[in-house]
């Protein structure tokens, strides 16, 4: 009698906290999922593929999509636009999938405002700021200026951890992924208000 309609799992946290590695590690263990591919105006990085990591578009195209109300949410992050397209999310939810978003705190806020009754959220971070700095420098995909920007943003984002349902400290990838698997499985079981009413109604009828 468990529900099989879709649900949303929002993952936020500083770049360098290991969100992508965690998502990669858990996807085979949490049932049918759809990983939302965001649209962005930021330049494509080495190793990224258009349509896989992001849909890379011009600022003009992005603004056109805003006007057409194509986005569930969008925000400016590090000076570039990022947005979640509504269409594929709606489709995946209809198919009963767990829709996973890797979005920032502003995006999380917008998703909670619109879809809180099917949303579970997790903030993922390193154990310390020093560890984050170390990981960002070791990754060496960004310039010093970009890294400094990410660190400033991380400092601001951690102030908003209390807005999330869960905090996962990614100290050890194995442990963090075990925790995230449990959260993802539970997220699927979150019941929208409408379905609670339906369930109670049916439950009472069969007396
Ligand atoms: P990056 O440029 O490192 O891929 O992502 C930078 C930040 O943008 C990350 O914090 C990521 O979570 C956030 N982000 C990526 N896609 C979206 C989106 O569609 N909406 C919002 N609000 N943030 C996003």
Boltz pocket constraint, residues with backbone or C-beta under 6 A from the ligand:
constraints:
  - pocket:
      binder: B
      contacts: [[A, 11], [A, 12], [A, 13], [A, 14], [A, 15], [A, 38], [A, 39], [A, 42], [A, 73], [A, 74], [A, 75], [A, 77], [A, 82], [A, 83], [A, 84], [A, 102], [A, 103], [A, 104], [A, 105], [A, 106], [A, 107], [A, 108]]
      max_distance: 6.0
